[in-house]
């Protein structure tokens, strides 16, 4: 049994249940999708049963106490004396309560409540009793039992968080209070009026419930509140492995039948509402659109469902999809499809995927695997449950209020409707009549159509919609933003156009030539490569060469490697990841070449492995911090020593080789040993200060913090320079 299943059994949220396991039961390191052993389940059951037993005992004690108090009250009989007018008013509620109890045994005429003369009769007949003054014991009991309580005004529908604010108590303490009474709640749940009343009494407060009138609501501007949103899922996998069939089964529509050859022809976005929660599916043709959006900074996918056919296993496009998802740091759920076919082996698929670091949970990894059949529907419910659970773990949230913002999924021109923009709303609410901007396209929303083809007036977070009213075709992956007016939209478009024109003048992507400059600017220490070769063995050979480069300062990351020609998919991935594409004995497809030029991606092809390795080595050398080296520029022989009055000495020298340079690093060598190192602060020739003195010329030299010159010493002049490190 999984943690999530046991949490549902006890009507608790997964996160709260994990805290309970860790703090109270002593079971640590679990996730909501983790499996529990029989021993752990037994341990949890023992703890919960013990708690419930304690609660029952408490309730029994409380009931016993109430019965004793009730009996004591009934046995006390007041004297039959008439009380004063004021006393009657005070005792009126007490008399009414007594009358209701005696109603069960006998029906008699009611007596007047407020005056001694006969007054109006109470609607429900009550027993005739005379008001009497309270005994001293009663007065004392009333004083103790009914202290003056502070009133707190509540609606009765408050959740734990709201109660904590109004009662000025920590939310955790309120949750503990209800848990100790057998009521398990999380911070967003409402306990109900009766339970709220009991809570207030335990805190010495009196709960007063009221119904807020519309005019009582504050007019002030509300703060933006985050709410949970549906996870956005991209389905990836090899062609014909059943991506659209699975989505078809989930959504119970006939999407696949509308598409030629059962292969997805364009991007579609569909929202699925289930009893367990909502999910938004992006059904992409492979992974090109996924990477195109990411390249433009629009990472909208929360979870990737990788579809792998059980009868075919891992294919080239499967590997590409894994590379794209991992490069984007998006969690992967593996759906092993076509499990209904005879003689299929899911474990074989798991072994293949384990080689790409997708290790199942039952093997000690953290990747969720689900066996499914798109045709029969087997395992589909479990897949939906896993998606929702993973979404809950990542606590996905959005702002429902305010101006809408989102991402363009696709855009095209319809012959009858004009420009169409398909958008996934991320925050805010889109309404008919809103002005919007996306890329260099603006417009006014004329109509909003949901994924079922229905016209709607508004759309909130995690909702895919079709928008009519754009003035042109938008670019997939571009941000979509609602603005105040058409004037504002026009100003934004003008500013963007100028910015694009300025950017086109300078290259924006990484090349081996500008690599070192980019590293110096951003202190980046990573070289990302995409490797395409003619044979799988060549990939291994190049990887081995890269691994042998002896440096820990630069990380060389081959984000994707595969056999075959350099394609558009490789360029898109390189553009999104700021990587360089290297090809060995493979061609560059024409469309890929055009895309590389447009995106500014560097593509290099080689015929010889050593040339490829040499280029990588040179790029890495440029990335290494240069070493500081002292380069010998010249040497001078001390001929005579001059001691000056200010406790300094000057050496009269002859330059024997090279050049002696002022402000260089000077080393004094005596009998083959360096006895001092300092700055050569003074250099003169014929009593004039000079910057340098060349070979076979005499000069006077002064060295910082050194006066002990001797004839025959050698003074060496060194220039400190930064030298590029070689490997």
C-alpha positions in Angstrom: 0.0 0.0 0.0 1.2 3.5 -0.9 1.4 6.4 1.6 -1.2 8.3 -0.5 -3.7 5.4 -0.2 -3.3 5.2 3.6 -3.7 9.0 3.9 -7.0 8.8 2.0 -8.2 6.0 4.4 -7.7 8.3 7.3 -9.1 11.3 5.3 -5.8 13.3 5.5 -3.8 15.3 2.9 -0.6 13.5 1.7 1.7 16.2 3.1 0.0 16.3 6.5 0.1 12.5 6.7 3.9 12.5 6.0 4.5 15.0 8.8 2.4 12.7 11.1 4.5 9.7 10.1 7.8 11.5 10.7 7.0 13.3 14.0 4.6 10.8 15.8 5.2 7.4 14.3 8.9 7.6 13.5 8.7 6.7 9.8 11.0 9.0 7.9 12.2 9.6 4.3 8.9 8.7 2.6 7.1 10.4 -0.3 3.3 10.3 -1.1 4.0 7.8 -3.9 6.3 5.6 -1.7 5.2 2.1 -0.8 4.7 1.0 2.9 5.7 -2.4 4.3 3.3 -4.5 6.3 5.3 -3.7 9.5 5.0 0.0 8.8 1.3 -0.2 8.1 0.8 -2.2 11.4 2.8 0.5 13.3 0.6 3.3 11.8 -2.6 1.4 12.6 -1.5 0.9 16.2 -0.8 4.6 16.7 -4.1 5.8 15.1 -6.1 3.2 17.1 -4.4 4.3 20.3 -5.2 7.9 19.6 -8.8 7.1 18.8 -9.1 5.1 22.1 -7.8 8.0 24.1 -10.3 10.3 22.4 -13.2 7.9 23.2 -12.1 7.7 26.9 -12.0 11.5 27.0 -15.5 11.9 25.5 -16.9 9.2 28.0 -15.4 11.1 30.9 -16.9 14.4 29.7 -20.3 12.8 29.3 -20.2 11.3 32.8 -19.3 14.7 34.3 -22.2 16.4 32.4 -24.7 13.7 33.7 -23.5 14.2 37.3 -23.9 18.0 37.0 -27.4 17.6 35.4 -28.6 15.3 38.2 -27.4 17.7 40.8 -29.3 20.6 39.2 -32.5 18.5 39.0 -32.4 17.5 42.7 -32.2 21.1 43.9 -35.8 22.4 44.5 -36.2 26.1 45.1 -38.6 27.5 47.7 -42.0 28.7 46.5 -41.6 32.4 47.1 -42.5 35.4 44.9 -39.5 37.4 43.8 -39.2 41.1 42.8 -39.9 42.6 39.3 -36.1 42.8 38.6 -35.5 39.2 39.8 -38.2 37.9 37.4 -36.5 39.6 34.4 -33.2 38.0 35.3 -34.7 34.6 36.0 -37.0 34.5 32.9 -34.6 32.4 30.7 -34.1 29.9 33.6 -37.8 29.5 34.1 -38.3 28.8 30.4 -35.8 26.0 30.5 -37.5 24.4 33.4 -40.9 24.7 31.7 -39.6 22.9 28.6 -38.4 20.0 30.8 -41.8 19.6 32.6 -43.7 19.8 29.4 -43.1 16.1 28.8 -45.0 15.0 31.9 -47.9 17.4 32.2 -49.6 20.3 30.4 -50.9 23.2 32.5 -51.7 26.9 32.0 -48.7 29.1 31.6 -48.0 31.8 34.1 -47.2 35.5 33.4 -43.5 36.2 32.8 -42.9 39.9 33.4 -45.7 41.2 35.8 -47.9 39.9 38.6 -51.1 40.5 36.6 -52.0 38.2 33.8 -50.1 39.0 30.6 -49.8 37.4 27.2 -49.6 33.7 27.2 -46.4 32.0 25.8 -47.1 30.1 22.6 -45.8 26.8 23.9 -47.6 25.8 27.2 -45.3 25.6 30.2 -45.8 24.3 33.8 -46.9 26.9 36.3 -44.1 27.6 38.8 -43.4 30.4 41.1 -40.2 32.5 40.9 -38.0 32.2 44.0 -34.8 33.9 45.0 -31.7 31.9 44.3 -30.0 30.1 47.2 -26.4 31.1 48.1 -25.1 27.9 46.6 -26.9 28.7 43.3 -25.5 32.2 43.3 -22.0 30.9 43.9 -22.3 28.3 41.2 -23.6 30.9 38.7 -20.6 33.1 39.4 -18.1 30.2 38.8 -19.7 28.5 35.8 -20.7 31.6 33.8 -17.7 34.0 33.8 -17.7 37.0 31.4 -16.3 35.7 28.1 -14.8 37.7 25.3 -16.9 37.5 22.2 -15.5 36.6 18.8 -17.6 37.2 15.7 -17.4 34.4 13.1 -19.3 33.3 9.9 -18.9 29.6 10.6 -17.3 28.7 7.3 -13.8 29.7 8.2 -10.9 27.3 7.5 -8.1 26.5 9.9 -5.9 29.3 8.5 -8.7 31.9 8.9 -9.5 30.7 12.4 -5.9 31.0 13.4 -5.9 34.6 12.3 -9.2 35.5 14.1 -8.5 33.6 17.3 -4.8 34.6 17.3 -3.6 31.0 17.7 -0.9 29.1 15.7 -2.6 26.9 12.9 -0.6 23.9 14.1 -2.2 24.1 17.6 -5.7 24.3 16.2 -5.0 21.2 14.0 -3.7 19.4 17.1 -6.8 20.3 19.0 -9.1 18.8 16.4 -6.8 15.8 15.9 -6.9 15.0 19.6 -10.7 14.8 19.3 -10.6 12.4 16.3 -11.1 15.1 13.6 -8.3 15.2 11.0 -8.1 18.5 9.1 -5.6 20.4 7.0 -5.0 24.2 7.0 -7.5 24.7 4.1 -10.5 22.8 5.6 -13.4 24.1 7.6 -14.2 22.3 10.9 -17.9 23.4 10.9 -19.9 25.6 13.3 -20.3 23.1 16.1 -16.6 22.3 16.2 -15.6 26.0 16.0 -17.9 26.7 18.9 -16.2 23.9 21.0 -12.8 25.3 20.1 -13.7 28.8 21.2 -15.1 27.5 24.5 -11.8 25.7 25.1 -10.0 29.0 24.6 -12.4 30.9 26.9 -14.1 32.7 24.1 -17.8 33.0 23.1 -18.4 32.3 19.4 -21.0 34.6 17.8 -22.0 33.5 14.3 -23.4 36.0 11.8 -24.3 36.2 8.1 -22.3 38.9 6.4 -24.5 41.3 4.3 -23.3 42.2 0.8 -22.8 45.9 1.9 -20.6 44.8 4.8 -17.9 43.4 2.5 -14.8 45.7 2.4 -14.3 47.7 -0.8 -10.5 47.9 -0.4 -8.3 46.3 -3.0 -7.6 42.6 -2.2 -4.1 41.1 -2.2 -3.4 38.6 -4.9 -4.0 35.1 -3.5 -2.3 32.0 -4.8 -4.5 28.9 -5.5 -3.6 25.4 -6.5 -3.6 24.9 -10.3 -3.7 21.9 -12.6 -0.4 20.5 -13.7 0.6 20.9 -17.4 1.7 17.6 -19.0 3.5 17.1 -22.2 3.3 13.6 -23.8 6.5 12.5 -25.5 7.7 9.4 -27.2 8.7 7.7 -30.4 6.4 7.9 -33.4 3.5 5.4 -33.4 4.1 4.4 -29.8 0.6 5.5 -28.9 0.8 9.0 -27.5 -2.4 10.3 -29.0 -4.3 7.0 -28.4 -3.5 7.2 -24.6 -4.7 10.8 -24.6 -7.8 9.7 -26.6 -8.6 7.1 -24.0 -8.1 9.6 -21.1 -10.2 12.3 -22.7 -12.8 9.8 -24.1 -12.9 11.7 -27.4 -11.9 10.6 -30.9 -8.9 12.8 -31.5 -6.8 10.1 -33.0 -9.3 9.3 -35.7 -9.3 12.9 -37.0 -5.5 12.8 -37.6 -4.0 11.3 -40.7 -2.3 7.9 -40.2 -2.9 8.1 -36.4 0.1 10.4 -36.1 -0.3 13.8 -34.5 -0.1 16.6 -37.1 -0.2 19.7 -34.8 -0.1 20.8 -31.2 -3.3 20.4 -29.2 -4.0 21.4 -25.6 -6.7 19.7 -23.7 -8.0 20.1 -20.1 -9.1 17.0 -18.3 -11.4 17.3 -15.3 -11.4 14.2 -13.0 -12.8 13.6 -9.5 -9.2 13.6 -8.2 -8.3 16.8 -9.9 -7.7 18.6 -13.3 -4.8 18.0 -15.7 -3.8 20.0 -18.8 -2.3 17.9 -21.6 -0.1 19.3 -24.4 -0.1 16.8 -27.2 3.0 17.7 -29.2 4.3 16.2 -32.4 7.3 14.6 -30.8 9.4 17.1 -28.7 10.2 19.9 -31.2 7.4 22.2 -30.0 8.4 21.5 -26.3 11.9 22.6 -27.1 10.9 25.6 -29.3 8.9 27.0 -26.4 11.7 26.4 -24.0 14.1 28.2 -26.4 12.0 31.3 -26.1 12.0 31.1 -22.3 8.5 29.7 -22.0 8.9 26.6 -19.9 5.2 25.8 -19.3 5.4 22.0 -18.9 5.4 20.7 -15.3 5.5 16.9 -16.0 6.6 14.9 -19.0 4.8 11.5 -19.7 7.2 9.4 -21.7 5.3 6.8 -23.8 7.3 3.7 -24.6 5.8 0.8 -26.5 6.2 -2.5 -24.6 6.7 -4.5 -27.8 9.4 -2.1 -29.3 11.2 -0.6 -26.4 13.5 2.4 -26.5 13.9 4.0 -29.9 15.9 7.0 -31.2 13.1 9.5 -30.6 12.6 8.1 -27.1 16.3 8.9 -26.3 15.8 12.4 -27.8 12.7 13.0 -25.6 14.7 11.9 -22.5 17.5 14.4 -23.4 15.0 17.2 -23.9 13.1 16.6 -20.7 16.3 16.2 -18.6 17.8 19.3 -20.1 14.7 21.3 -19.0 14.8 19.7 -15.5 11.2 18.4 -15.9 10.2 15.3 -13.9 9.4 12.2 -16.1 6.6 9.6 -15.6 7.1 6.6 -17.9 4.0 5.0 -19.4 4.8 1.6 -20.8 2.1 1.3 -23.5 0.6 -1.6 -25.5 0.8 -3.9 -22.4 -2.2 -5.8 -23.7 -0.2 -7.3 -26.5 1.0 -10.9 -26.1 4.5 -11.8 -25.1 5.5 -8.3 -24.0 8.2 -7.8 -21.3 7.9 -4.5 -19.3 11.1 -5.3 -17.3 13.1 -5.3 -20.6 11.9 -1.7 -21.2 12.8 -0.8 -17.7 16.3 -2.1 -18.1 16.7 -0.1 -21.4 15.5 3.1 -19.7 17.7 2.4 -16.6 20.7 2.8 -19.0 19.4 6.4 -19.5 19.2 7.0 -15.7 15.4 6.5 -15.5 15.3 3.9 -12.7 12.0 2.6 -11.3 11.0 3.2 -7.7 10.9 -0.6 -7.0 14.6 -0.8 -8.1 15.6 2.0 -5.8 15.2 4.9 -8.2 12.8 7.9 -8.2 11.1 7.5 -11.6 7.4 6.5 -11.6 6.6 3.7 -14.1 3.0 2.8 -15.1 1.9 -0.1 -17.3 -0.9 1.1 -19.6 -2.9 0.1 -22.7 -4.3 2.9 -24.8 -6.7 0.6 -26.5 -8.2 -1.3 -23.5 -7.8 1.5 -20.9 -5.7 -0.7 -18.6 -3.6 1.4 -16.1 -5.0 4.7 -17.3 -6.6 5.6 -14.0 -3.3 4.8 -12.2 -1.5 7.1 -14.7 -3.9 10.0 -14.0 -3.5 9.4 -10.2 0.3 9.5 -10.5 0.2 12.7 -12.5 -2.0 14.4 -9.9 0.1 13.1 -7.0 3.3 14.4 -8.6 1.6 17.7 -9.2 0.6 17.9 -5.5 4.2 17.1 -4.5 5.5 20.1 -6.5 2.7 22.4 -5.0 1.8 24.1 -8.3 0.0 27.4 -7.8 -1.2 30.4 -9.8 -2.9 33.8 -9.3 -6.6 33.6 -10.4 -7.2 37.4 -10.2 -5.8 40.2 -12.2 -4.8 40.6 -15.8 -4.3 37.4 -17.7 -0.8 36.2 -18.8 0.1 33.0 -20.5 2.0 31.3 -23.4 1.2 30.9 -27.0 0.9 27.2 -27.9 0.2 27.7 -31.6 -1.1 30.3 -34.0 -2.5 30.3 -37.6 -4.9 32.1 -40.0 -8.4 30.6 -40.4 -10.1 31.5 -43.7 -13.3 32.5 -42.0 -12.2 33.6 -38.5 -8.9 35.3 -39.4 -5.8 35.1 -37.1 -6.2 32.4 -34.4 -4.0 32.4 -31.2 -4.1 29.3 -29.0 -3.0 30.2 -25.5 -2.4 28.5 -22.2 -3.4 30.9 -19.4 -0.8 30.8 -16.6 -2.1 33.5 -14.2 -5.1 35.9 -14.0 -8.4 35.6 -15.8 -8.8 36.4 -19.6 -12.1 38.1 -20.5 -13.8 39.0 -23.8 -12.9 42.5 -24.7 -9.4 42.5 -23.2 -6.5 44.0 -25.1 -3.4 41.8 -25.4 0.2 41.7 -26.7 2.2 38.6 -27.7 5.7 39.1 -29.3 5.1 41.8 -31.9 1.4 41.0 -32.4 -1.4 42.9 -30.6 -5.1 42.6 -30.6 -8.5 42.7 -28.8 -10.2 39.5 -27.6 -13.3 39.1 -29.7 -14.1 35.6 -28.6 -12.7 32.9 -26.3 -13.3 29.2 -27.3 -12.3 26.4 -25.0 -10.8 23.0 -25.9 -14.3 21.5 -26.5 -15.2 24.2 -29.1 -17.5 26.0 -26.7 -17.6 29.8 -26.6 -16.9 31.1 -23.0 -16.7 34.6 -21.5 -13.6 34.1 -19.4 -10.7 31.6 -18.7 -8.6 31.2 -15.6 -5.2 29.6 -14.8 -4.1 26.3 -16.5 -6.8 26.7 -19.1 -6.1 26.2 -22.8 -8.2 28.5 -25.1 -8.5 29.6 -28.7 -8.6 33.4 -29.0 -10.1 35.4 -31.9 -9.1 39.0 -32.4 -5.3 39.1 -33.1 -3.9 41.3 -35.8 -1.4 38.7 -37.0 0.0 35.3 -36.5 1.8 34.9 -33.1 5.0 32.8 -32.5 4.6 29.6 -30.4 6.4 29.9 -27.1 5.9 33.7 -27.0 4.5 35.2 -23.8 0.9 36.4 -23.9 -0.1 39.4 -21.8 -3.3 41.4 -21.2 -2.7 45.2 -21.2 -4.9 48.2 -20.1 -5.6 49.7 -23.6 -4.8 49.6 -27.3 -2.5 52.6 -26.7 -0.4 50.7 -24.2 -0.3 47.7 -26.6 1.0 49.9 -29.4 3.7 51.3 -27.2 4.9 47.9 -26.1 5.0 46.6 -29.8 7.1 49.7 -30.8 9.6 49.1 -28.0 9.9 45.4 -28.8 10.5 46.1 -32.5 13.4 48.5 -31.7 14.9 45.9 -29.2 14.7 43.1 -31.8 16.4 45.4 -34.4 19.3 46.1 -32.0 19.7 42.4 -31.1 20.0 41.3 -34.7 23.2 43.3 -35.0 25.1 41.1 -32.5 25.3 37.3 -32.2 23.5 35.9 -29.2 24.5 32.2 -29.3 27.7 30.5 -28.1 30.5 29.7 -30.5 33.9 28.1 -29.9 35.5 31.4 -30.8 33.5 33.7 -28.5 33.4 31.1 -25.7 36.3 32.4 -23.6 34.9 36.0 -23.8 31.4 34.8 -22.6 33.0 32.8 -19.8 34.9 35.9 -18.6 31.7 38.0 -18.6 29.5 35.5 -16.7 32.1 33.3 -15.0 30.4 30.3 -16.6 32.3 27.1 -16.3 30.3 24.7 -18.6 30.6 23.7 -22.2 27.4 22.1 -23.5 27.7 19.9 -26.6 25.3 18.0 -28.9 27.2 15.2 -30.6 26.0 13.5 -33.9 28.1 10.7 -35.4 28.0 8.0 -38.1 28.4 5.1 -35.7 27.7 4.4 -32.0 31.3 3.4 -31.5 32.5 6.9 -32.5 30.3 8.4 -29.8 32.1 6.3 -27.2 35.5 7.1 -28.6 34.8 10.9 -28.5 33.4 10.6 -25.0 36.5 8.8 -23.8 38.7 11.6 -25.2 36.6 14.2 -23.4 36.8 12.3 -20.1 40.6 12.2 -20.3 40.9 16.1 -20.3 42.5 16.5 -16.9 40.6 19.4 -15.3 37.9 19.9 -12.7 37.4 23.6 -13.4 35.4 23.1 -16.6 32.4 20.9 -16.9 31.9 19.4 -20.4 28.3 18.3 -20.7 27.3 16.2 -23.7 23.5 16.9 -23.3 22.6 14.7 -26.3 24.4 12.2 -28.5 23.1 10.1 -31.3 23.9 8.6 -34.7 22.5 10.2 -37.8 22.3 13.5 -39.7 22.1 16.9 -37.8 18.4 17.7 -37.8 16.1 20.6 -36.8 15.5 18.9 -33.5 19.2 19.1 -32.6 19.3 22.9 -33.5 16.2 23.6 -31.4 17.8 21.8 -28.4 21.1 23.6 -28.9 19.2 27.0 -29.1 17.3 26.3 -25.9 20.4 25.0 -24.0 23.0 27.4 -25.5 25.0 24.5 -26.8 27.3 23.8 -29.7 26.5 21.1 -32.3 29.3 18.8 -33.3 29.0 16.4 -36.2 31.4 13.6 -37.2 31.1 12.1 -40.7 27.4 13.2 -40.9 25.6 15.7 -43.1 23.6 18.8 -41.9 20.0 18.7 -43.3 19.1 21.8 -45.3 16.3 22.8 -43.0 18.6 22.4 -40.0 21.2 24.5 -41.6 18.7 27.3 -42.3 17.3 27.1 -38.7 20.9 27.2 -37.3 21.5 30.5 -39.2 18.2 32.0 -37.9 18.8 30.9 -34.3 22.5 31.7 -34.3 23.6 28.2 -33.3 27.1 27.1 -34.2 27.4 23.8 -36.1 30.8 22.2 -36.7 31.4 19.0 -38.8 34.6 16.9 -38.8 36.1 14.1 -40.8 39.0 13.3 -38.3 38.5 12.6 -34.6 41.8 14.3 -33.6 40.6 17.6 -35.2 37.3 17.4 -33.2 39.2 16.6 -30.0 41.7 19.4 -30.6 38.9 22.0 -31.0 37.3 20.9 -27.8 40.7 21.0 -26.0 41.3 24.5 -27.3 37.9 25.7 -26.2 38.5 24.3 -22.7 41.9 25.9 -22.5 40.3 29.2 -23.2 37.8 28.6 -20.4 40.5 27.9 -17.8 41.7 30.7 -15.6 45.0 32.0 -17.0 48.1 31.4 -14.8 50.2 34.3 -13.5 53.8 33.8 -14.6 57.0 35.8 -14.0 58.8 36.1 -17.3 62.5 37.1 -17.1 63.1 40.3 -19.1 66.8 41.0 -18.3 69.8 40.7 -15.9 72.2 43.2 -14.5 75.6 42.8 -12.7 76.3 45.0 -9.7 79.6 46.9 -10.3 79.5 49.4 -7.4 77.2 50.2 -4.3 76.2 53.7 -3.4 75.0 54.3 0.2 72.7 57.4 0.4 72.0 59.6 3.5 68.4 58.5 3.9 69.4 54.9 4.8 68.9 53.7 1.2 71.3 52.1 -1.2 71.6 52.2 -5.0 73.4 49.6 -7.0 75.5 50.8 -10.0 75.0 48.0 -12.6 75.7 46.9 -16.1 72.9 45.2 -18.0 74.4 41.9 -19.2 71.3 40.6 -21.2 67.8 41.6 -22.1 66.1 44.7 -20.7 65.8 46.0 -17.1 62.3 47.5 -16.6 61.2 49.9 -13.9 58.4 48.7 -11.5 59.2 45.2 -12.5 59.7 42.4 -10.0 63.4 42.3 -9.0 65.2 39.3 -7.6 68.7 39.7 -6.0 70.8 36.6 -6.7 74.0 36.0 -4.7 76.1 32.9 -5.2 73.3 31.2 -7.1 70.7 31.8 -4.4 67.8 34.4 -4.4 68.3 36.4 -1.3 65.6 39.1 -1.9 62.6 39.8 -4.0 60.9 43.2 -4.3 59.7 46.0 -6.7 62.4 47.7 -8.8 61.2 51.2 -7.8 64.1 53.3 -9.0 65.9 53.1 -12.4 68.3 55.8 -13.6 70.7 56.4 -16.4 73.0 59.4 -16.2 71.0 60.8 -13.3 67.8 60.7 -15.3 64.8 58.5 -14.4 64.1 56.1 -17.2 61.5 53.3 -17.8 63.9 50.7 -19.1 67.6 50.1 -19.8 68.8 47.7 -22.5 71.8 45.3 -22.8 75.4 46.7 -22.5 74.2 49.9 -20.8 75.0 51.1 -17.3 72.3 52.2 -14.8 71.5 52.8 -11.2 68.9 50.4 -9.5 67.0 50.8 -6.3 64.9 47.9 -4.9 62.1 48.2 -2.4 63.1 47.2 1.2 66.7 46.2 0.3 69.9 48.1 1.0 72.5 45.2 1.4 73.9 45.2 -2.2 77.3 43.7 -2.8 79.5 43.9 -5.8 79.1 40.8 -8.0 75.3 40.4 -7.2 73.0 39.6 -10.1 69.8 41.6 -10.3 67.1 39.8 -12.4 64.1 41.8 -13.8 60.8 39.9 -14.2 57.6 41.0 -15.9 54.4 39.3 -14.3 52.0 38.3 -17.1 48.9 36.1 -17.4 49.5 33.1 -19.6 46.7 30.9 -21.0 46.9 27.4 -19.4 47.5 24.4 -21.5 46.3 20.9 -20.6 
